[in-house]
Amino acid sequence: MQVNLQTGEIVDLVNQIWQVQDGAADGSQQTAGDSNTVKFNLTNVGSSSDLFSTNITMRNSIPENTALEGDENDIEDMGADGIDIKIIGQFQNVQTGISKIVKWWKEAKFADGFQPGRFGLELDFPTDFNVEPTTTFGYQIANPTLEILYEKKKIVGFTITLRLGGDVKNAL
């Protein structure tokens, strides 16, 4: 729990990634269930999954050096290209966390009805990038990374990269 500095009320922090299952009625976390969700604990470091940082890259399609040999080198902005979100943290409950990441890596990155992406994201802050997958947009997981930090203590670091697929402009 944390105090909202603007309103003074106590709020629960919610940070989670979930995988929508085939045949799901909607892309909500409730449809995915806890067995297909990784929740991150921001206030109790040392619990099952801890979130250390989130890196958000908003990409534009801008070709570099379009006229390399010419006298002028105009750079053309072709618009929004996509969003990459890297979530960095550690698993204390190694088997549960790693098993979910490996499962997600092996399985298709889309599900029936969720072709642009089957992963949802909810961050307490910033909320601008929260997405509940729909038929027109959703996140996909690209290149999850696991790093064994302390072998004897069985702590594993992770980096999960989410890429927004589908109708990017209307997803946010």
TIVO-2410 file (N, C-alpha, C; in nm, 3 decimals):
# residues 172
REC num residu      c1      c2      c3 atome chaine
REC   1      M   0.083  -0.119   0.000     N      A
REC   1      M   0.000   0.000   0.000    CA      A
REC   1      M   0.087   0.125   0.000     C      A
REC   2      Q   0.029   0.230  -0.052     N      A
REC   2      Q   0.101   0.357  -0.058    CA      A
REC   2      Q  -0.001   0.469  -0.050     C      A
REC   3      V   0.043   0.585  -0.005     N      A
REC   3      V  -0.045   0.701   0.005    CA      A
REC   3      V  -0.036   0.780  -0.124     C      A
REC   4      N  -0.152   0.809  -0.184     N      A
REC   4      N  -0.158   0.895  -0.301    CA      A
REC   4      N  -0.131   1.037  -0.254     C      A
REC   5      L  -0.022   1.097  -0.301     N      A
REC   5      L   0.018   1.229  -0.253    CA      A
REC   5      L  -0.078   1.339  -0.293     C      A
REC   6      Q  -0.153   1.319  -0.401     N      A
REC   6      Q  -0.247   1.422  -0.444    CA      A
REC   6      Q  -0.377   1.418  -0.365     C      A
REC   7      T  -0.427   1.297  -0.335     N      A
REC   7      T  -0.557   1.286  -0.268    CA      A
REC   7      T  -0.546   1.250  -0.120     C      A
REC   8      G  -0.433   1.194  -0.078     N      A
REC   8      G  -0.414   1.152   0.060    CA      A
REC   8      G  -0.472   1.016   0.092     C      A
REC   9      E  -0.537   0.951  -0.007     N      A
REC   9      E  -0.596   0.820   0.020    CA      A
REC   9      E  -0.492   0.709   0.005     C      A
REC  10      I  -0.516   0.599   0.076     N      A
REC  10      I  -0.427   0.483   0.069    CA      A
REC  10      I  -0.471   0.397  -0.050     C      A
REC  11      V  -0.374   0.361  -0.134     N      A
REC  11      V  -0.405   0.282  -0.253    CA      A
REC  11      V  -0.314   0.160  -0.260     C      A
REC  12      D  -0.366   0.053  -0.318     N      A
REC  12      D  -0.285  -0.065  -0.344    CA      A
REC  12      D  -0.212  -0.043  -0.475     C      A
REC  13      L  -0.082  -0.075  -0.478     N      A
REC  13      L  -0.006  -0.066  -0.600    CA      A
REC  13      L  -0.026  -0.194  -0.680     C      A
REC  14      V  -0.056  -0.180  -0.807     N      A
REC  14      V  -0.077  -0.296  -0.892    CA      A
REC  14      V   0.019  -0.286  -1.010     C      A
REC  15      N   0.101  -0.387  -1.024     N      A
REC  15      N   0.191  -0.396  -1.138    CA      A
REC  15      N   0.192  -0.542  -1.179     C      A
REC  16      Q   0.150  -0.568  -1.303     N      A
REC  16      Q   0.140  -0.707  -1.345    CA      A
REC  16      Q   0.141  -0.720  -1.497     C      A
REC  17      I   0.183  -0.838  -1.541     N      A
REC  17      I   0.176  -0.880  -1.682    CA      A
REC  17      I   0.092  -1.006  -1.683     C      A
REC  18      W   0.004  -1.020  -1.781     N      A
REC  18      W  -0.072  -1.144  -1.792    CA      A
REC  18      W  -0.080  -1.189  -1.937     C      A
REC  19      Q  -0.107  -1.319  -1.952     N      A
REC  19      Q  -0.118  -1.383  -2.083    CA      A
REC  19      Q  -0.263  -1.426  -2.104     C      A
REC  20      V  -0.327  -1.370  -2.206     N      A
REC  20      V  -0.465  -1.406  -2.239    CA      A
REC  20      V  -0.464  -1.548  -2.298     C      A
REC  21      Q  -0.559  -1.629  -2.258     N      A
REC  21      Q  -0.567  -1.767  -2.302    CA      A
REC  21      Q  -0.660  -1.781  -2.422     C      A
REC  22      D  -0.635  -1.884  -2.505     N      A
REC  22      D  -0.723  -1.912  -2.619    CA      A
REC  22      D  -0.866  -1.927  -2.570     C      A
REC  23      G  -0.958  -1.869  -2.644     N      A
REC  23      G  -1.099  -1.880  -2.611    CA      A
REC  23      G  -1.145  -1.785  -2.503     C      A
REC  24      A  -1.058  -1.694  -2.457     N      A
REC  24      A  -1.096  -1.599  -2.352    CA      A
REC  24      A  -1.205  -1.505  -2.403     C      A
REC  25      A  -1.300  -1.474  -2.317     N      A
REC  25      A  -1.409  -1.384  -2.354    CA      A
REC  25      A  -1.359  -1.241  -2.372     C      A
REC  26      D  -1.256  -1.204  -2.294     N      A
REC  26      D  -1.197  -1.071  -2.305    CA      A
REC  26      D  -1.050  -1.081  -2.264     C      A
REC  27      G  -0.978  -0.970  -2.272     N      A
REC  27      G  -0.835  -0.971  -2.242    CA      A
REC  27      G  -0.800  -0.928  -2.101     C      A
REC  28      S  -0.896  -0.929  -2.011     N      A
REC  28      S  -0.870  -0.881  -1.875    CA      A
REC  28      S  -0.782  -0.978  -1.797     C      A
REC  29      Q  -0.720  -0.927  -1.692     N      A
REC  29      Q  -0.637  -1.010  -1.606    CA      A
REC  29      Q  -0.722  -1.117  -1.539     C      A
REC  30      Q  -0.846  -1.087  -1.506     N      A
REC  30      Q  -0.933  -1.185  -1.442    CA      A
REC  30      Q  -0.955  -1.305  -1.532     C      A
REC  31      T  -0.964  -1.283  -1.663     N      A
REC  31      T  -0.979  -1.393  -1.758    CA      A
REC  31      T  -0.853  -1.478  -1.762     C      A
REC  32      A  -0.737  -1.415  -1.750     N      A
REC  32      A  -0.610  -1.488  -1.753    CA      A
REC  32      A  -0.591  -1.570  -1.626     C      A
REC  33      G  -0.636  -1.517  -1.514     N      A
REC  33      G  -0.620  -1.587  -1.386    CA      A
REC  33      G  -0.480  -1.574  -1.331     C      A
REC  34      D  -0.464  -1.607  -1.205     N      A
REC  34      D  -0.334  -1.595  -1.139    CA      A
REC  34      D  -0.228  -1.688  -1.198     C      A
REC  35      S  -0.269  -1.803  -1.251     N      A
REC  35      S  -0.170  -1.897  -1.304    CA      A
REC  35      S  -0.107  -1.846  -1.433     C      A
REC  36      N  -0.165  -1.745  -1.495     N      A
REC  36      N  -0.111  -1.687  -1.618    CA      A
REC  36      N  -0.074  -1.540  -1.600     C      A
REC  37      T  -0.042  -1.502  -1.476     N      A
REC  37      T  -0.010  -1.364  -1.442    CA      A
REC  37      T   0.117  -1.360  -1.358     C      A
REC  38      V   0.203  -1.261  -1.386     N      A
REC  38      V   0.317  -1.232  -1.299    CA      A
REC  38      V   0.289  -1.096  -1.236     C      A
REC  39      K   0.278  -1.095  -1.103     N      A
REC  39      K   0.255  -0.971  -1.029    CA      A
REC  39      K   0.386  -0.927  -0.967     C      A
REC  40      F   0.407  -0.796  -0.964     N      A
REC  40      F   0.531  -0.740  -0.912    CA      A
REC  40      F   0.503  -0.664  -0.784     C      A
REC  41      N   0.585  -0.686  -0.685     N      A
REC  41      N   0.571  -0.623  -0.555    CA      A
REC  41      N   0.668  -0.506  -0.548     C      A
REC  42      L   0.615  -0.387  -0.527     N      A
REC  42      L   0.699  -0.267  -0.521    CA      A
REC  42      L   0.731  -0.224  -0.378     C      A
REC  43      T   0.652  -0.270  -0.283     N      A
REC  43      T   0.668  -0.220  -0.147    CA      A
REC  43      T   0.735  -0.318  -0.053     C      A
REC  44      N   0.737  -0.445  -0.087     N      A
REC  44      N   0.794  -0.547   0.002    CA      A
REC  44      N   0.906  -0.620  -0.071     C      A
REC  45      V   1.019  -0.555  -0.087     N      A
REC  45      V   1.132  -0.615  -0.158    CA      A
REC  45      V   1.172  -0.742  -0.086     C      A
REC  46      G   1.193  -0.847  -0.163     N      A
REC  46      G   1.225  -0.977  -0.105    CA      A
REC  46      G   1.108  -1.072  -0.113     C      A
REC  47      S   0.997  -1.027  -0.170     N      A
REC  47      S   0.882  -1.115  -0.186    CA      A
REC  47      S   0.899  -1.194  -0.316     C      A
REC  48      S   0.792  -1.251  -0.368     N      A
REC  48      S   0.803  -1.343  -0.481    CA      A
REC  48      S   0.858  -1.278  -0.608     C      A
REC  49      S   0.813  -1.161  -0.645     N      A
REC  49      S   0.863  -1.092  -0.764    CA      A
REC  49      S   0.879  -0.945  -0.731     C      A
REC  50      D   0.996  -0.892  -0.756     N      A
REC  50      D   1.021  -0.752  -0.727    CA      A
REC  50      D   1.051  -0.678  -0.856     C      A
REC  51      L   0.991  -0.563  -0.873     N      A
REC  51      L   1.011  -0.479  -0.991    CA      A
REC  51      L   1.107  -0.368  -0.954     C      A
REC  52      F   1.219  -0.360  -1.026     N      A
REC  52      F   1.319  -0.258  -0.996    CA      A
REC  52      F   1.303  -0.135  -1.084     C      A
REC  53      S   1.279  -0.156  -1.212     N      A
REC  53      S   1.266  -0.041  -1.300    CA      A
REC  53      S   1.190  -0.078  -1.427     C      A
REC  54      T   1.138   0.023  -1.491     N      A
REC  54      T   1.066   0.007  -1.617    CA      A
REC  54      T   1.125   0.107  -1.716     C      A
REC  55      N   1.164   0.059  -1.833     N      A
REC  55      N   1.223   0.142  -1.937    CA      A
REC  55      N   1.127   0.143  -2.054     C      A
REC  56      I   1.081   0.262  -2.094     N      A
REC  56      I   0.983   0.274  -2.202    CA      A
REC  56      I   1.046   0.349  -2.319     C      A
REC  57      T   1.043   0.285  -2.436     N      A
REC  57      T   1.095   0.346  -2.558    CA      A
REC  57      T   0.981   0.362  -2.658     C      A
REC  58      M   0.954   0.487  -2.697     N      A
REC  58      M   0.854   0.514  -2.800    CA      A
REC  58      M   0.930   0.542  -2.929     C      A
REC  59      R   0.916   0.450  -3.025     N      A
REC  59      R   0.994   0.457  -3.148    CA      A
REC  59      R   0.919   0.530  -3.259     C      A
REC  60      N   0.992   0.612  -3.334     N      A
REC  60      N   0.944   0.673  -3.457    CA      A
REC  60      N   1.017   0.609  -3.574     C      A
REC  61      S   0.950   0.600  -3.688     N      A
REC  61      S   1.015   0.552  -3.810    CA      A
REC  61      S   1.086   0.670  -3.874     C      A
REC  62      I   1.216   0.678  -3.852     N      A
REC  62      I   1.296   0.785  -3.910    CA      A
REC  62      I   1.418   0.721  -3.974     C      A
REC  63      P   1.419   0.710  -4.108     N      A
REC  63      P   1.536   0.653  -4.174    CA      A
REC  63      P   1.658   0.743  -4.155     C      A
REC  64      E   1.771   0.680  -4.130     N      A
REC  64      E   1.895   0.757  -4.114    CA      A
REC  64      E   1.968   0.767  -4.246     C      A
REC  65      N   2.029   0.882  -4.269     N      A
REC  65      N   2.114   0.905  -4.386    CA      A
REC  65      N   2.044   0.867  -4.517     C      A
REC  66      T   1.929   0.928  -4.541     N      A
REC  66      T   1.854   0.895  -4.662    CA      A
REC  66      T   1.926   0.941  -4.789     C      A
REC  67      A   2.011   1.041  -4.778     N      A
REC  67      A   2.087   1.089  -4.894    CA      A
REC  67      A   2.234   1.102  -4.853     C      A
REC  68      L   2.292   0.994  -4.815     N      A
REC  68      L   2.427   0.994  -4.760    CA      A
REC  68      L   2.529   1.059  -4.853     C      A
REC  69      E   2.520   1.033  -4.982     N      A
REC  69      E   2.617   1.085  -5.077    CA      A
REC  69      E   2.578   1.222  -5.133     C      A
REC  70      G   2.457   1.268  -5.102     N      A
REC  70      G   2.411   1.395  -5.157    CA      A
REC  70      G   2.455   1.513  -5.073     C      A
REC  71      D   2.427   1.632  -5.126     N      A
REC  71      D   2.462   1.755  -5.055    CA      A
REC  71      D   2.369   1.779  -4.936     C      A
REC  72      E   2.247   1.731  -4.947     N      A
REC  72      E   2.152   1.749  -4.839    CA      A
REC  72      E   2.114   1.613  -4.782     C      A
REC  73      N   2.092   1.609  -4.655     N      A
REC  73      N   2.053   1.485  -4.590    CA      A
REC  73      N   1.927   1.510  -4.509     C      A
REC  74      D   1.814   1.518  -4.581     N      A
REC  74      D   1.687   1.541  -4.513    CA      A
REC  74      D   1.646   1.415  -4.439     C      A
REC  75      I   1.605   1.434  -4.316     N      A
REC  75      I   1.557   1.321  -4.237    CA      A
REC  75      I   1.406   1.327  -4.237     C      A
REC  76      E   1.344   1.216  -4.273     N      A
REC  76      E   1.199   1.209  -4.285    CA      A
REC  76      E   1.139   1.137  -4.165     C      A
REC  77      D   1.043   1.200  -4.099     N      A
REC  77      D   0.971   1.136  -3.989    CA      A
REC  77      D   0.849   1.069  -4.048     C      A
REC  78      M   0.847   0.937  -4.043     N      A
REC  78      M   0.738   0.860  -4.102    CA      A
REC  78      M   0.631   0.823  -3.998     C      A
REC  79      G   0.640   0.881  -3.878     N      A
REC  79      G   0.535   0.859  -3.778    CA      A
REC  79      G   0.572   0.758  -3.671     C      A
REC  80      A   0.476   0.733  -3.585     N      A
REC  80      A   0.496   0.640  -3.474    CA      A
REC  80      A   0.521   0.499  -3.527     C      A
REC  81      D   0.624   0.435  -3.473     N      A
REC  81      D   0.663   0.301  -3.517    CA      A
REC  81      D   0.622   0.196  -3.416     C      A
REC  82      G   0.631   0.227  -3.289     N      A
REC  82      G   0.594   0.129  -3.188    CA      A
REC  82      G   0.643   0.168  -3.050     C      A
REC  83      I   0.610   0.084  -2.954     N      A
REC  83      I   0.650   0.106  -2.816    CA      A
REC  83      I   0.712  -0.022  -2.763     C      A
REC  84      D   0.828  -0.008  -2.699     N      A
REC  84      D   0.895  -0.119  -2.631    CA      A
REC  84      D   0.901  -0.084  -2.484     C      A
REC  85      I   0.862  -0.178  -2.399     N      A
REC  85      I   0.867  -0.158  -2.255    CA      A
REC  85      I   0.951  -0.270  -2.196     C      A
REC  86      K   1.057  -0.234  -2.126     N      A
REC  86      K   1.141  -0.331  -2.058    CA      A
REC  86      K   1.112  -0.325  -1.909     C      A
REC  87      I   1.071  -0.437  -1.855     N      A
REC  87      I   1.044  -0.447  -1.712    CA      A
REC  87      I   1.159  -0.527  -1.651     C      A
REC  88      I   1.224  -0.467  -1.553     N      A
REC  88      I   1.346  -0.525  -1.495    CA      A
REC  88      I   1.323  -0.550  -1.347     C      A
REC  89      G   1.357  -0.671  -1.302     N      A
REC  89      G   1.337  -0.705  -1.162    CA      A
REC  89      G   1.404  -0.836  -1.127     C      A
REC  90      Q   1.354  -0.899  -1.022     N      A
REC  90      Q   1.410  -1.028  -0.980    CA      A
REC  90      Q   1.299  -1.117  -0.927     C      A
REC  91      F   1.321  -1.247  -0.940     N      A
REC  91      F   1.231  -1.347  -0.884    CA      A
REC  91      F   1.294  -1.404  -0.759     C      A
REC  92      Q   1.221  -1.401  -0.650     N      A
REC  92      Q   1.263  -1.472  -0.530    CA      A
REC  92      Q   1.201  -1.612  -0.532     C      A
REC  93      N   1.078  -1.622  -0.583     N      A
REC  93      N   1.014  -1.752  -0.601    CA      A
REC  93      N   1.051  -1.799  -0.741     C      A
REC  94      V   1.173  -1.851  -0.754     N      A
REC  94      V   1.234  -1.874  -0.883    CA      A
REC  94      V   1.155  -1.969  -0.971     C      A
REC  95      Q   1.115  -2.083  -0.918     N      A
REC  95      Q   1.049  -2.182  -1.002    CA      A
REC  95      Q   0.920  -2.130  -1.062     C      A
REC  96      T   0.837  -2.065  -0.983     N      A
REC  96      T   0.711  -2.013  -1.034    CA      A
REC  96      T   0.735  -1.906  -1.140     C      A
REC  97      G   0.820  -1.808  -1.110     N      A
REC  97      G   0.845  -1.699  -1.204    CA      A
REC  97      G   0.911  -1.746  -1.332     C      A
REC  98      I   1.016  -1.826  -1.320     N      A
REC  98      I   1.086  -1.874  -1.440    CA      A
REC  98      I   0.995  -1.963  -1.523     C      A
REC  99      S   0.918  -2.050  -1.459     N      A
REC  99      S   0.829  -2.139  -1.533    CA      A
REC  99      S   0.731  -2.061  -1.618     C      A
REC 100      K   0.676  -1.952  -1.565     N      A
REC 100      K   0.582  -1.871  -1.643    CA      A
REC 100      K   0.652  -1.806  -1.762     C      A
REC 101      I   0.771  -1.751  -1.738     N      A
REC 101      I   0.844  -1.683  -1.846    CA      A
REC 101      I   0.881  -1.782  -1.956     C      A
REC 102      V   0.930  -1.899  -1.919     N      A
REC 102      V   0.967  -2.001  -2.019    CA      A
REC 102      V   0.843  -2.045  -2.097     C      A
REC 103      K   0.733  -2.065  -2.027     N      A
REC 103      K   0.607  -2.104  -2.094    CA      A
REC 103      K   0.566  -1.996  -2.193     C      A
REC 104      W   0.570  -1.870  -2.150     N      A
REC 104      W   0.531  -1.761  -2.238    CA      A
REC 104      W   0.623  -1.752  -2.359     C      A
REC 105      W   0.752  -1.776  -2.339     N      A
REC 105      W   0.850  -1.769  -2.448    CA      A
REC 105      W   0.822  -1.879  -2.551     C      A
REC 106      K   0.784  -1.999  -2.506     N      A
REC 106      K   0.763  -2.112  -2.597    CA      A
REC 106      K   0.632  -2.102  -2.673     C      A
REC 107      E   0.530  -2.048  -2.610     N      A
REC 107      E   0.398  -2.046  -2.671    CA      A
REC 107      E   0.384  -1.933  -2.772     C      A
REC 108      A   0.279  -1.943  -2.853     N      A
REC 108      A   0.250  -1.839  -2.951    CA      A
REC 108      A   0.229  -1.706  -2.882     C      A
REC 109      K   0.270  -1.600  -2.945     N      A
REC 109      K   0.259  -1.466  -2.886    CA      A
REC 109      K   0.122  -1.403  -2.912     C      A
REC 110      F   0.034  -1.480  -2.972     N      A
REC 110      F  -0.103  -1.435  -2.994    CA      A
REC 110      F  -0.196  -1.552  -2.962     C      A
REC 111      A  -0.322  -1.524  -2.940     N      A
REC 111      A  -0.423  -1.625  -2.912    CA      A
REC 111      A  -0.543  -1.598  -3.002     C      A
REC 112      D  -0.630  -1.696  -3.017     N      A
REC 112      D  -0.751  -1.676  -3.097    CA      A
REC 112      D  -0.824  -1.552  -3.049     C      A
REC 113      G  -0.850  -1.460  -3.141     N      A
REC 113      G  -0.918  -1.336  -3.107    CA      A
REC 113      G  -0.825  -1.225  -3.059     C      A
REC 114      F  -0.699  -1.258  -3.035     N      A
REC 114      F  -0.602  -1.160  -2.986    CA      A
REC 114      F  -0.476  -1.165  -3.073     C      A
REC 115      Q  -0.496  -1.151  -3.205     N      A
REC 115      Q  -0.386  -1.163  -3.301    CA      A
REC 115      Q  -0.277  -1.057  -3.286     C      A
REC 116      P  -0.307  -0.931  -3.252     N      A
REC 116      P  -0.198  -0.833  -3.239    CA      A
REC 116      P  -0.107  -0.857  -3.119     C      A
REC 117      G  -0.153  -0.933  -3.020     N      A
REC 117      G  -0.074  -0.961  -2.901    CA      A
REC 117      G  -0.163  -1.010  -2.789     C      A
REC 118      R  -0.114  -1.106  -2.711     N      A
REC 118      R  -0.198  -1.168  -2.609    CA      A
REC 118      R  -0.156  -1.133  -2.467     C      A
REC 119      F  -0.070  -1.033  -2.450     N      A
REC 119      F  -0.023  -0.998  -2.317    CA      A
REC 119      F  -0.077  -0.861  -2.276     C      A
REC 120      G  -0.119  -0.853  -2.152     N      A
REC 120      G  -0.167  -0.728  -2.096    CA      A
REC 120      G  -0.067  -0.674  -1.995     C      A
REC 121      L  -0.074  -0.546  -1.969     N      A
REC 121      L   0.017  -0.480  -1.877    CA      A
REC 121      L  -0.061  -0.381  -1.791     C      A
REC 122      E  -0.034  -0.385  -1.661     N      A
REC 122      E  -0.089  -0.286  -1.570    CA      A
REC 122      E   0.024  -0.236  -1.481     C      A
REC 123      L   0.052  -0.108  -1.491     N      A
REC 123      L   0.152  -0.042  -1.406    CA      A
REC 123      L   0.081   0.060  -1.319     C      A
REC 124      D   0.125   0.071  -1.196     N      A
REC 124      D   0.070   0.173  -1.108    CA      A
REC 124      D   0.110   0.312  -1.155     C      A
REC 125      F   0.234   0.322  -1.206     N      A
REC 125      F   0.285   0.450  -1.257    CA      A
REC 125      F   0.394   0.422  -1.357     C      A
REC 126      P   0.392   0.479  -1.474     N      A
REC 126      P   0.284   0.558  -1.532    CA      A
REC 126      P   0.175   0.468  -1.587     C      A
REC 127      T   0.052   0.512  -1.580     N      A
REC 127      T  -0.061   0.432  -1.626    CA      A
REC 127      T  -0.086   0.447  -1.776     C      A
REC 128      D  -0.016   0.539  -1.840     N      A
REC 128      D  -0.038   0.567  -1.983    CA      A
REC 128      D  -0.016   0.446  -2.072     C      A
REC 129      F   0.063   0.349  -2.027     N      A
REC 129      F   0.100   0.235  -2.110    CA      A
REC 129      F   0.027   0.107  -2.071     C      A
REC 130      N  -0.071   0.119  -1.982     N      A
REC 130      N  -0.152   0.004  -1.944    CA      A
REC 130      N  -0.238  -0.038  -2.062     C      A
REC 131      V  -0.236  -0.166  -2.092     N      A
REC 131      V  -0.314  -0.218  -2.204    CA      A
REC 131      V  -0.380  -0.349  -2.163     C      A
REC 132      E  -0.509  -0.355  -2.185     N      A
REC 132      E  -0.583  -0.480  -2.176    CA      A
REC 132      E  -0.603  -0.526  -2.320     C      A
REC 133      P  -0.548  -0.642  -2.358     N      A
REC 133      P  -0.554  -0.685  -2.497    CA      A
REC 133      P  -0.697  -0.691  -2.552     C      A
REC 134      T  -0.710  -0.653  -2.679     N      A
REC 134      T  -0.838  -0.659  -2.749    CA      A
REC 134      T  -0.812  -0.726  -2.884     C      A
REC 135      T  -0.913  -0.728  -2.969     N      A
REC 135      T  -0.895  -0.785  -3.103    CA      A
REC 135      T  -0.810  -0.697  -3.192     C      A
REC 136      T  -0.788  -0.569  -3.151     N      A
REC 136      T  -0.713  -0.477  -3.236    CA      A
REC 136      T  -0.576  -0.437  -3.182     C      A
REC 137      F  -0.546  -0.465  -3.055     N      A
REC 137      F  -0.413  -0.435  -3.002    CA      A
REC 137      F  -0.382  -0.519  -2.879     C      A
REC 138      G  -0.253  -0.531  -2.851     N      A
REC 138      G  -0.206  -0.604  -2.733    CA      A
REC 138      G  -0.055  -0.609  -2.733     C      A
REC 139      Y   0.002  -0.648  -2.621     N      A
REC 139      Y   0.147  -0.660  -2.611    CA      A
REC 139      Y   0.191  -0.800  -2.650     C      A
REC 140      Q   0.313  -0.807  -2.704     N      A
REC 140      Q   0.381  -0.934  -2.726    CA      A
REC 140      Q   0.511  -0.931  -2.647     C      A
REC 141      I   0.555  -1.048  -2.603     N      A
REC 141      I   0.682  -1.058  -2.531    CA      A
REC 141      I   0.792  -1.090  -2.631     C      A
REC 142      A   0.900  -1.012  -2.624     N      A
REC 142      A   1.015  -1.033  -2.712    CA      A
REC 142      A   1.140  -1.052  -2.627     C      A
REC 143      N   1.211  -1.158  -2.650     N      A
REC 143      N   1.344  -1.181  -2.592    CA      A
REC 143      N   1.351  -1.167  -2.440     C      A
REC 144      P   1.277  -1.248  -2.365     N      A
REC 144      P   1.292  -1.241  -2.219    CA      A
REC 144      P   1.434  -1.283  -2.180     C      A
REC 145      T   1.489  -1.217  -2.080     N      A
REC 145      T   1.626  -1.245  -2.035    CA      A
REC 145      T   1.622  -1.281  -1.887     C      A
REC 146      L   1.692  -1.388  -1.851     N      A
REC 146      L   1.706  -1.429  -1.712    CA      A
REC 146      L   1.853  -1.423  -1.676     C      A
REC 147      E   1.881  -1.373  -1.557     N      A
REC 147      E   2.019  -1.359  -1.511    CA      A
REC 147      E   2.029  -1.416  -1.369     C      A
REC 148      I   2.114  -1.517  -1.352     N      A
REC 148      I   2.133  -1.576  -1.219    CA      A
REC 148      I   2.221  -1.481  -1.140     C      A
REC 149      L   2.162  -1.418  -1.038     N      A
REC 149      L   2.232  -1.316  -0.961    CA      A
REC 149      L   2.312  -1.376  -0.846     C      A
REC 150      Y   2.248  -1.458  -0.769     N      A
REC 150      Y   2.313  -1.519  -0.653    CA      A
REC 150      Y   2.274  -1.666  -0.652     C      A
REC 151      E   2.362  -1.750  -0.707     N      A
REC 151      E   2.329  -1.891  -0.724    CA      A
REC 151      E   2.292  -1.959  -0.593     C      A
REC 152      K   2.367  -1.932  -0.488     N      A
REC 152      K   2.341  -1.999  -0.360    CA      A
REC 152      K   2.211  -1.950  -0.296     C      A
REC 153      K   2.175  -1.825  -0.321     N      A
REC 153      K   2.052  -1.772  -0.263    CA      A
REC 153      K   1.932  -1.796  -0.354     C      A
REC 154      K   1.957  -1.849  -0.473     N      A
REC 154      K   1.852  -1.880  -0.571    CA      A
REC 154      K   1.769  -1.757  -0.607     C      A
REC 155      I   1.837  -1.650  -0.641     N      A
REC 155      I   1.772  -1.527  -0.687    CA      A
REC 155      I   1.805  -1.510  -0.835     C      A
REC 156      V   1.702  -1.488  -0.916     N      A
REC 156      V   1.720  -1.474  -1.059    CA      A
REC 156      V   1.664  -1.339  -1.104     C      A
REC 157      G   1.746  -1.262  -1.174     N      A
REC 157      G   1.702  -1.136  -1.231    CA      A
REC 157      G   1.634  -1.160  -1.365     C      A
REC 158      F   1.548  -1.071  -1.405     N      A
REC 158      F   1.481  -1.085  -1.534    CA      A
REC 158      F   1.466  -0.949  -1.601     C      A
REC 159      T   1.460  -0.955  -1.732     N      A
REC 159      T   1.420  -0.841  -1.814    CA      A
REC 159      T   1.315  -0.894  -1.910     C      A
REC 160      I   1.196  -0.838  -1.904     N      A
REC 160      I   1.088  -0.878  -1.994    CA      A
REC 160      I   1.061  -0.759  -2.085     C      A
REC 161      T   1.076  -0.781  -2.215     N      A
REC 161      T   1.048  -0.675  -2.312    CA      A
REC 161      T   0.910  -0.700  -2.372     C      A
REC 162      L   0.825  -0.599  -2.362     N      A
REC 162      L   0.692  -0.603  -2.422    CA      A
REC 162      L   0.690  -0.509  -2.541     C      A
REC 163      R   0.633  -0.555  -2.652     N      A
REC 163      R   0.616  -0.470  -2.771    CA      A
REC 163      R   0.468  -0.460  -2.802     C      A
REC 164      L   0.422  -0.339  -2.818     N      A
REC 164      L   0.281  -0.316  -2.846    CA      A
REC 164      L   0.253  -0.346  -2.993     C      A
REC 165      G   0.156  -0.434  -3.017     N      A
REC 165      G   0.120  -0.471  -3.153    CA      A
REC 165      G  -0.020  -0.423  -3.188     C      A
REC 166      G  -0.046  -0.411  -3.316     N      A
REC 166      G  -0.179  -0.372  -3.363    CA      A
REC 166      G  -0.194  -0.221  -3.375     C      A
REC 167      D  -0.309  -0.173  -3.337     N      A
REC 167      D  -0.346  -0.033  -3.350    CA      A
REC 167      D  -0.282   0.047  -3.237     C      A
REC 168      V  -0.154   0.081  -3.254     N      A
REC 168      V  -0.074   0.143  -3.148    CA      A
REC 168      V  -0.134   0.278  -3.105     C      A
REC 169      K  -0.177   0.358  -3.199     N      A
REC 169      K  -0.225   0.493  -3.164    CA      A
REC 169      K  -0.352   0.489  -3.079     C      A
REC 170      N  -0.437   0.390  -3.099     N      A
REC 170      N  -0.562   0.383  -3.022    CA      A
REC 170      N  -0.551   0.293  -2.900     C      A
REC 171      A  -0.439   0.224  -2.886     N      A
REC 171      A  -0.419   0.136  -2.770    CA      A
REC 171      A  -0.394   0.216  -2.643     C      A
REC 172      L  -0.333   0.332  -2.659     N      A
REC 172      L  -0.297   0.412  -2.541    CA      A
REC 172      L  -0.390   0.530  -2.524     C      A
***
